[in-house]
Amino acid sequence: MGEIVVVRDGSGPEVLLVHGGAGPRTTWGAVAPLADRWTLAYVHRRGYPPSPPPRQGQDFEADALDLAPLLVGRPHVVAHSYGVLGTLIAAAAAPDTVRSLTLIEPPLNYLVPGDPEVARLERIGDAVLTHGMDTDPAELRWFLRLAGAPIGDGPLPEEVIAGVRRAHGGRPAGEARPRLDMIRDAGVPVLVASGGHAAALERICDALAAALGGERSVHPGAGHFVAAAPGFAARLETFLRESATGRGQSTR
């Protein structure tokens, strides 16, 4: 299938950045100044040029296989949305290869069973993956707004349509069951971050932080693109430094 592309910038300890449904530039642009002190390694998941396309569709298991060899240098890993799924699977398979994990608004809906808002998020998210642009228009717009897509009340922008088509046929997030116990038991330092814009995502992030014994932070102001929110880059850097020196809440 060919290897995925990773673009590195900066100097210092490596921070592997794993995007979700949006590309690296949109997801991580606001943390670019950290390259003054860290090596930022921008992963381009399959289907996001210059990486090759996926064989059948977005798949967190394929992501995990792509990420595994990138962990040999024991980087810090920061992952967003759908990209968290493959990250957690890869980290659980070899937790000693991960210096720390920062996890931003993942679709791990199973962590909050019986919650109607989480159930709605899962149902509509799965519909978008299954039906693409044929998803019920009102539900599609609801999901796109939650996901941070730049849409108004008029026709969907071409770049948004392209994103929906790229996601169409992807593996539903609800099928992912990463071994969180392997990460927790290994003592990997974890920070779970959210944007304070959707109750369902806040509950998922609360549950994930509890399952991993990790730290929790909320950064309003940028919706789903939490990395662009005021204060996030500073909080991330503090966590990275504390993880490197063993002063974080979780220790190696």
C-alpha angles and dihedrals in degrees: 000000000000129000124286120246123249119190115202128203132175135013136272132052113356122255112192110211116203115189128204128210094334121063127260096263094054094041102043107023093108094057094051092105088068086076086084088074107014137045104245110207109196110204116208106205119215111288093032110098135271085032116080121260121266118261095241109350142311108320127176092209090057088048090054092053090049093049098046097079090046090064097063091097091054098240130181106256126212116186134182133207114312089007089068091068097063090038093057093046091051093044093048090053091055111011093169089067093064121079093191141338127225110187122192124198100320122187094242093141095160089072090073106046119187096018109133095208093050090046090053091050091052094046095050094041090053090048091055091050092047101040105021112188090001090069114119102282095231092049092045091054091046091053094044092052091050089048091054099251113162099245136141131182095289131075116319114263116252093245090055092049089050090053092051091050091049090053093045110110094019121144111268113254090226090073091065116100106169116190097251090171091064091056094044094047091050090057095236109174108245134191118187113197134187139173103235092236103109127039093211093056092046091055092047091050092047090052093046093051090050092048092051098038088238139146122266131214136172123206115183124193107067104054114218092352091078094165088070094052121111111271098012098107091050092048091048093051092049090052092048092051093047091048091051092053097040094247097117124109089260118047135199 
